[in-house]
Amino acid sequence: MPDLLLGYQHIELEIKTHTRTPYSLLMQGLNESLSQYFTSLQPVLTITTFDHELQYRMSIHPKISQWRRGLLVDKLDADTVTKNDSVNATHASNQTFIDLAQKFGCRHISWHFKRVTKATIDACHRHGFTTSAWTVNDIDTAKHLSKMGLDYVITDYPTSFLRLLPSSL
């Protein structure tokens, strides 16, 4: 494991793709890199992506499917599921993404921080998922999310957050 990751409890590795992504090469590179650098249990590594094609390919890969994976949920994706902010529509969109994460064999769901509610977190936890929010760069927002039960935050300032937040996040 690279020394710069020492001291972290949880690492989310987001895999970004584009319209011309060579998936077979990406899968080969992921398999080789994960096997080489993440052989211990600490920190916990979760591979995340918005890309549903990549999620599917990871779910059927003999080795990568064994790694902990998470679904990234884009606010725009959520808006296409529901066109209003009613409680029922929010529940429906939460359930839609929970169903999708289960389909891909994910164990984690990461939401845009502005979309996270206590109901979202509770729904994920009821279904056995850990949760995170991206990109949280404000300590007060991170503390508020933590009080709601969020498991992890994704931030551009991990060193500062390690010093200022409870060790539970």
C-alpha atoms as an extended CHARMM CRD file, in Angstrom:
* protein
*
       169  EXT
         1         1  MET       CA              0.0000000000        0.0000000000        0.0000000000  PROA      1               0.0000000000
         2         2  PRO       CA              1.3540000000        3.4680000000       -0.7920000000  PROA      2               0.0000000000
         3         3  ASP       CA              2.6990000000        5.2600000000        2.2970000000  PROA      3               0.0000000000
         4         4  LEU       CA              0.5690000000        8.3320000000        1.6370000000  PROA      4               0.0000000000
         5         5  LEU       CA             -2.5510000000        6.2960000000        2.5050000000  PROA      5               0.0000000000
         6         6  LEU       CA             -1.2850000000        5.2870000000        5.9460000000  PROA      6               0.0000000000
         7         7  GLY       CA             -3.4920000000        6.5850000000        8.7460000000  PROA      7               0.0000000000
         8         8  TYR       CA             -6.7180000000        6.5580000000        6.7500000000  PROA      8               0.0000000000
         9         9  GLN       CA             -9.5280000000        4.2030000000        7.7670000000  PROA      9               0.0000000000
        10        10  HSD       CA            -11.4980000000        4.3220000000        4.5330000000  PROA      10              0.0000000000
        11        11  ILE       CA            -10.4880000000        5.2020000000        0.9880000000  PROA      11              0.0000000000
        12        12  GLU       CA            -12.9720000000        5.6760000000       -1.8120000000  PROA      12              0.0000000000
        13        13  LEU       CA            -11.3280000000        5.2360000000       -5.1640000000  PROA      13              0.0000000000
        14        14  GLU       CA            -13.5180000000        6.8460000000       -7.8080000000  PROA      14              0.0000000000
        15        15  ILE       CA            -13.0660000000        5.4890000000      -11.2990000000  PROA      15              0.0000000000
        16        16  LYS       CA            -13.9510000000        8.0710000000      -13.9230000000  PROA      16              0.0000000000
        17        17  THR       CA            -14.8420000000        7.1120000000      -17.4750000000  PROA      17              0.0000000000
        18        18  HSD       CA            -15.8080000000        8.8450000000      -20.6990000000  PROA      18              0.0000000000
        19        19  THR       CA            -17.5360000000        7.8990000000      -23.9510000000  PROA      19              0.0000000000
        20        20  ARG       CA            -14.3790000000        6.3070000000      -25.3870000000  PROA      20              0.0000000000
        21        21  THR       CA            -13.3010000000        4.3690000000      -22.2910000000  PROA      21              0.0000000000
        22        22  PRO       CA            -11.5890000000        1.0830000000      -23.2700000000  PROA      22              0.0000000000
        23        23  TYR       CA            -13.3370000000       -1.0240000000      -20.6110000000  PROA      23              0.0000000000
        24        24  SER       CA            -11.2700000000       -4.1740000000      -21.1200000000  PROA      24              0.0000000000
        25        25  LEU       CA             -8.0210000000       -2.2320000000      -20.5690000000  PROA      25              0.0000000000
        26        26  LEU       CA             -9.5280000000       -0.4010000000      -17.5980000000  PROA      26              0.0000000000
        27        27  MET       CA            -10.6010000000       -3.6870000000      -16.0070000000  PROA      27              0.0000000000
        28        28  GLN       CA             -7.1470000000       -5.1760000000      -16.5580000000  PROA      28              0.0000000000
        29        29  GLY       CA             -5.4750000000       -2.1260000000      -15.0090000000  PROA      29              0.0000000000
        30        30  LEU       CA             -7.8520000000       -2.1030000000      -12.0440000000  PROA      30              0.0000000000
        31        31  ASN       CA             -7.2600000000       -5.7770000000      -11.3720000000  PROA      31              0.0000000000
        32        32  GLU       CA             -3.4730000000       -5.4130000000      -11.4970000000  PROA      32              0.0000000000
        33        33  SER       CA             -3.3700000000       -2.2130000000       -9.4220000000  PROA      33              0.0000000000
        34        34  LEU       CA             -5.7420000000       -3.4260000000       -6.7310000000  PROA      34              0.0000000000
        35        35  SER       CA             -3.8970000000       -6.7030000000       -6.3750000000  PROA      35              0.0000000000
        36        36  GLN       CA             -0.5530000000       -4.9090000000       -6.1000000000  PROA      36              0.0000000000
        37        37  TYR       CA             -1.3520000000       -1.9870000000       -3.8020000000  PROA      37              0.0000000000
        38        38  PHE       CA             -4.2810000000       -3.0130000000       -1.6250000000  PROA      38              0.0000000000
        39        39  THR       CA             -3.4810000000       -6.3530000000       -0.1060000000  PROA      39              0.0000000000
        40        40  SER       CA             -4.1800000000       -5.5030000000        3.5400000000  PROA      40              0.0000000000
        41        41  LEU       CA             -7.4800000000       -4.8390000000        5.2860000000  PROA      41              0.0000000000
        42        42  GLN       CA             -6.5640000000       -1.2540000000        6.2460000000  PROA      42              0.0000000000
        43        43  PRO       CA             -7.5350000000        1.1370000000        4.9950000000  PROA      43              0.0000000000
        44        44  VAL       CA            -10.8660000000       -0.1960000000        3.7850000000  PROA      44              0.0000000000
        45        45  LEU       CA            -10.9700000000        0.4100000000        0.0540000000  PROA      45              0.0000000000
        46        46  THR       CA            -14.2190000000        1.0300000000       -1.7920000000  PROA      46              0.0000000000
        47        47  ILE       CA            -14.1460000000        1.3200000000       -5.5750000000  PROA      47              0.0000000000
        48        48  THR       CA            -16.8120000000        3.7640000000       -6.7410000000  PROA      48              0.0000000000
        49        49  THR       CA            -18.0960000000        5.0380000000      -10.0440000000  PROA      49              0.0000000000
        50        50  PHE       CA            -21.1120000000        6.7190000000      -11.6060000000  PROA      50              0.0000000000
        51        51  ASP       CA            -20.6960000000        4.5500000000      -14.7210000000  PROA      51              0.0000000000
        52        52  HSD       CA            -23.3140000000        1.7940000000      -14.8240000000  PROA      52              0.0000000000
        53        53  GLU       CA            -21.4770000000       -0.1130000000      -17.5740000000  PROA      53              0.0000000000
        54        54  LEU       CA            -18.3560000000       -0.2130000000      -15.4030000000  PROA      54              0.0000000000
        55        55  GLN       CA            -20.4370000000       -1.2180000000      -12.3800000000  PROA      55              0.0000000000
        56        56  TYR       CA            -21.7990000000       -4.1630000000      -14.3700000000  PROA      56              0.0000000000
        57        57  ARG       CA            -18.3600000000       -5.2160000000      -15.6170000000  PROA      57              0.0000000000
        58        58  MET       CA            -16.9230000000       -5.0500000000      -12.0930000000  PROA      58              0.0000000000
        59        59  SER       CA            -19.8420000000       -7.1020000000      -10.7550000000  PROA      59              0.0000000000
        60        60  ILE       CA            -19.0890000000      -10.0210000000      -13.0970000000  PROA      60              0.0000000000
        61        61  HSD       CA            -15.2700000000       -9.8890000000      -12.9850000000  PROA      61              0.0000000000
        62        62  PRO       CA            -13.9070000000      -12.9170000000      -11.0810000000  PROA      62              0.0000000000
        63        63  LYS       CA            -11.5170000000      -10.8580000000       -8.9110000000  PROA      63              0.0000000000
        64        64  ILE       CA            -12.8260000000       -7.2760000000       -8.9490000000  PROA      64              0.0000000000
        65        65  SER       CA            -16.2990000000       -8.4650000000       -7.9630000000  PROA      65              0.0000000000
        66        66  GLN       CA            -14.7490000000       -9.5620000000       -4.6500000000  PROA      66              0.0000000000
        67        67  TRP       CA            -13.5630000000       -6.0300000000       -3.8640000000  PROA      67              0.0000000000
        68        68  ARG       CA            -15.8260000000       -3.6850000000       -1.9400000000  PROA      68              0.0000000000
        69        69  ARG       CA            -17.6780000000       -1.4960000000       -4.4540000000  PROA      69              0.0000000000
        70        70  GLY       CA            -19.9390000000        1.5160000000       -4.1940000000  PROA      70              0.0000000000
        71        71  LEU       CA            -22.4170000000        3.3510000000       -6.3660000000  PROA      71              0.0000000000
        72        72  LEU       CA            -21.9640000000        7.0850000000       -6.8220000000  PROA      72              0.0000000000
        73        73  VAL       CA            -25.2980000000        8.8480000000       -7.1730000000  PROA      73              0.0000000000
        74        74  ASP       CA            -25.3400000000       12.0850000000       -9.1080000000  PROA      74              0.0000000000
        75        75  LYS       CA            -27.8680000000       14.7440000000       -8.1650000000  PROA      75              0.0000000000
        76        76  LEU       CA            -28.8180000000       14.9680000000      -11.8340000000  PROA      76              0.0000000000
        77        77  ASP       CA            -29.4770000000       11.2190000000      -11.9210000000  PROA      77              0.0000000000
        78        78  ALA       CA            -31.7290000000       11.6050000000       -8.9120000000  PROA      78              0.0000000000
        79        79  ASP       CA            -33.6170000000       14.4530000000      -10.5760000000  PROA      79              0.0000000000
        80        80  THR       CA            -34.4440000000       12.2050000000      -13.5120000000  PROA      80              0.0000000000
        81        81  VAL       CA            -35.9540000000        9.6660000000      -11.1450000000  PROA      81              0.0000000000
        82        82  THR       CA            -38.1730000000       12.2120000000       -9.4220000000  PROA      82              0.0000000000
        83        83  LYS       CA            -39.3600000000       15.5890000000      -10.6120000000  PROA      83              0.0000000000
        84        84  ASN       CA            -40.4330000000       16.9650000000       -7.2190000000  PROA      84              0.0000000000
        85        85  ASP       CA            -39.2780000000       17.0350000000       -3.6220000000  PROA      85              0.0000000000
        86        86  SER       CA            -42.2000000000       15.2800000000       -1.9370000000  PROA      86              0.0000000000
        87        87  VAL       CA            -41.4400000000       12.7140000000        0.7360000000  PROA      87              0.0000000000
        88        88  ASN       CA            -42.8790000000        9.9020000000       -1.4170000000  PROA      88              0.0000000000
        89        89  ALA       CA            -40.8070000000       10.9010000000       -4.4450000000  PROA      89              0.0000000000
        90        90  THR       CA            -37.6560000000       11.0850000000       -2.3110000000  PROA      90              0.0000000000
        91        91  HSD       CA            -38.3890000000        7.6240000000       -0.9230000000  PROA      91              0.0000000000
        92        92  ALA       CA            -38.9120000000        6.3100000000       -4.4560000000  PROA      92              0.0000000000
        93        93  SER       CA            -35.6230000000        7.7400000000       -5.7160000000  PROA      93              0.0000000000
        94        94  ASN       CA            -33.7470000000        6.4160000000       -2.6610000000  PROA      94              0.0000000000
        95        95  GLN       CA            -35.2330000000        2.9840000000       -3.2860000000  PROA      95              0.0000000000
        96        96  THR       CA            -34.3650000000        3.1580000000       -6.9820000000  PROA      96              0.0000000000
        97        97  PHE       CA            -30.6970000000        3.7390000000       -6.2000000000  PROA      97              0.0000000000
        98        98  ILE       CA            -30.6950000000        1.1450000000       -3.4330000000  PROA      98              0.0000000000
        99        99  ASP       CA            -32.1180000000       -1.3690000000       -5.9190000000  PROA      99              0.0000000000
       100       100  LEU       CA            -29.4950000000       -0.3940000000       -8.4870000000  PROA      100             0.0000000000
       101       101  ALA       CA            -26.6560000000       -0.7130000000       -5.9600000000  PROA      101             0.0000000000
       102       102  GLN       CA            -27.9410000000       -4.1510000000       -4.9510000000  PROA      102             0.0000000000
       103       103  LYS       CA            -28.1380000000       -5.2140000000       -8.6130000000  PROA      103             0.0000000000
       104       104  PHE       CA            -24.4420000000       -4.3730000000       -9.0480000000  PROA      104             0.0000000000
       105       105  GLY       CA            -23.4130000000       -6.0490000000       -5.7790000000  PROA      105             0.0000000000
       106       106  CYS       CA            -22.3420000000       -2.7730000000       -4.1700000000  PROA      106             0.0000000000
       107       107  ARG       CA            -22.0340000000       -2.4110000000       -0.4080000000  PROA      107             0.0000000000
       108       108  HSD       CA            -21.7790000000        1.3730000000       -0.3280000000  PROA      108             0.0000000000
       109       109  ILE       CA            -23.7100000000        4.3440000000       -1.7150000000  PROA      109             0.0000000000
       110       110  SER       CA            -22.2780000000        7.8200000000       -2.0370000000  PROA      110             0.0000000000
       111       111  TRP       CA            -24.6000000000       10.7810000000       -2.5510000000  PROA      111             0.0000000000
       112       112  HSD       CA            -23.9990000000       14.4190000000       -3.4260000000  PROA      112             0.0000000000
       113       113  PHE       CA            -23.9080000000       16.1240000000       -0.0250000000  PROA      113             0.0000000000
       114       114  LYS       CA            -26.7930000000       18.4820000000       -0.8570000000  PROA      114             0.0000000000
       115       115  ARG       CA            -29.0200000000       15.4880000000       -1.5140000000  PROA      115             0.0000000000
       116       116  VAL       CA            -28.3070000000       13.6120000000        1.7100000000  PROA      116             0.0000000000
       117       117  THR       CA            -31.0660000000       13.4850000000        4.2860000000  PROA      117             0.0000000000
       118       118  LYS       CA            -31.4980000000       11.4480000000        7.4360000000  PROA      118             0.0000000000
       119       119  ALA       CA            -34.1170000000        9.4180000000        5.5270000000  PROA      119             0.0000000000
       120       120  THR       CA            -31.5700000000        8.7140000000        2.7670000000  PROA      120             0.0000000000
       121       121  ILE       CA            -28.9570000000        7.5600000000        5.2670000000  PROA      121             0.0000000000
       122       122  ASP       CA            -31.4570000000        5.4770000000        7.2430000000  PROA      122             0.0000000000
       123       123  ALA       CA            -32.7840000000        3.8010000000        4.0730000000  PROA      123             0.0000000000
       124       124  CYS       CA            -29.2500000000        2.8710000000        3.0120000000  PROA      124             0.0000000000
       125       125  HSD       CA            -28.3710000000        1.5450000000        6.4710000000  PROA      125             0.0000000000
       126       126  ARG       CA            -31.5870000000       -0.5300000000        6.6260000000  PROA      126             0.0000000000
       127       127  HSD       CA            -30.4440000000       -2.2630000000        3.4490000000  PROA      127             0.0000000000
       128       128  GLY       CA            -26.9230000000       -2.8760000000        4.7510000000  PROA      128             0.0000000000
       129       129  PHE       CA            -25.0910000000       -0.1180000000        2.8650000000  PROA      129             0.0000000000
       130       130  THR       CA            -22.5160000000        2.2280000000        4.2800000000  PROA      130             0.0000000000
       131       131  THR       CA            -22.8670000000        5.8320000000        3.1340000000  PROA      131             0.0000000000
       132       132  SER       CA            -20.7580000000        8.7970000000        2.1930000000  PROA      132             0.0000000000
       133       133  ALA       CA            -21.3110000000       12.2680000000        0.7890000000  PROA      133             0.0000000000
       134       134  TRP       CA            -19.2430000000       14.1250000000       -1.7770000000  PROA      134             0.0000000000
       135       135  THR       CA            -17.6570000000       16.7150000000       -1.9180000000  PROA      135             0.0000000000
       136       136  VAL       CA            -17.8320000000       18.1270000000        1.5960000000  PROA      136             0.0000000000
       137       137  ASN       CA            -15.3000000000       20.8980000000        2.1430000000  PROA      137             0.0000000000
       138       138  ASP       CA            -16.9620000000       22.5980000000        5.1050000000  PROA      138             0.0000000000
       139       139  ILE       CA            -16.3310000000       21.2380000000        8.6080000000  PROA      139             0.0000000000
       140       140  ASP       CA            -19.7690000000       22.2920000000        9.9100000000  PROA      140             0.0000000000
       141       141  THR       CA            -21.4930000000       20.4860000000        7.0340000000  PROA      141             0.0000000000
       142       142  ALA       CA            -19.4130000000       17.3830000000        7.7530000000  PROA      142             0.0000000000
       143       143  LYS       CA            -20.3500000000       17.5060000000       11.4440000000  PROA      143             0.0000000000
       144       144  HSD       CA            -24.0390000000       17.9260000000       10.5730000000  PROA      144             0.0000000000
       145       145  LEU       CA            -23.9150000000       14.9340000000        8.2090000000  PROA      145             0.0000000000
       146       146  SER       CA            -22.1220000000       12.8950000000       10.8580000000  PROA      146             0.0000000000
       147       147  LYS       CA            -24.8680000000       13.6760000000       13.3950000000  PROA      147             0.0000000000
       148       148  MET       CA            -27.4410000000       12.4240000000       10.8680000000  PROA      148             0.0000000000
       149       149  GLY       CA            -25.5720000000        9.0970000000       10.7470000000  PROA      149             0.0000000000
       150       150  LEU       CA            -23.4460000000        9.4480000000        7.6020000000  PROA      150             0.0000000000
       151       151  ASP       CA            -20.5330000000        7.0020000000        7.6700000000  PROA      151             0.0000000000
       152       152  TYR       CA            -17.9220000000        8.9380000000        5.6410000000  PROA      152             0.0000000000
       153       153  VAL       CA            -17.3160000000       12.2470000000        3.9020000000  PROA      153             0.0000000000
       154       154  ILE       CA            -15.3820000000       12.8290000000        0.7170000000  PROA      154             0.0000000000
       155       155  THR       CA            -13.4040000000       16.0330000000        0.8240000000  PROA      155             0.0000000000
       156       156  ASP       CA            -10.7020000000       17.9580000000       -0.9760000000  PROA      156             0.0000000000
       157       157  TYR       CA             -9.0470000000       18.5510000000        2.4270000000  PROA      157             0.0000000000
       158       158  PRO       CA             -8.5450000000       15.1460000000        4.0710000000  PROA      158             0.0000000000
       159       159  THR       CA             -5.6170000000       16.1970000000        6.2590000000  PROA      159             0.0000000000
       160       160  SER       CA             -7.5560000000       19.1010000000        7.7950000000  PROA      160             0.0000000000
       161       161  PHE       CA            -10.6210000000       16.9430000000        8.3060000000  PROA      161             0.0000000000
       162       162  LEU       CA             -8.5940000000       14.2290000000       10.0400000000  PROA      162             0.0000000000
       163       163  ARG       CA             -7.5000000000       16.8140000000       12.6130000000  PROA      163             0.0000000000
       164       164  LEU       CA            -10.8600000000       18.5380000000       13.0920000000  PROA      164             0.0000000000
       165       165  LEU       CA            -13.4810000000       15.7980000000       12.9130000000  PROA      165             0.0000000000
       166       166  PRO       CA            -14.3220000000       12.9040000000       15.2020000000  PROA      166             0.0000000000
       167       167  SER       CA            -12.5010000000        9.7350000000       14.2490000000  PROA      167             0.0000000000
       168       168  SER       CA            -15.8150000000        8.1200000000       13.3620000000  PROA      168             0.0000000000
       169       169  LEU       CA            -16.0310000000        9.9430000000       10.0160000000  PROA      169             0.0000000000
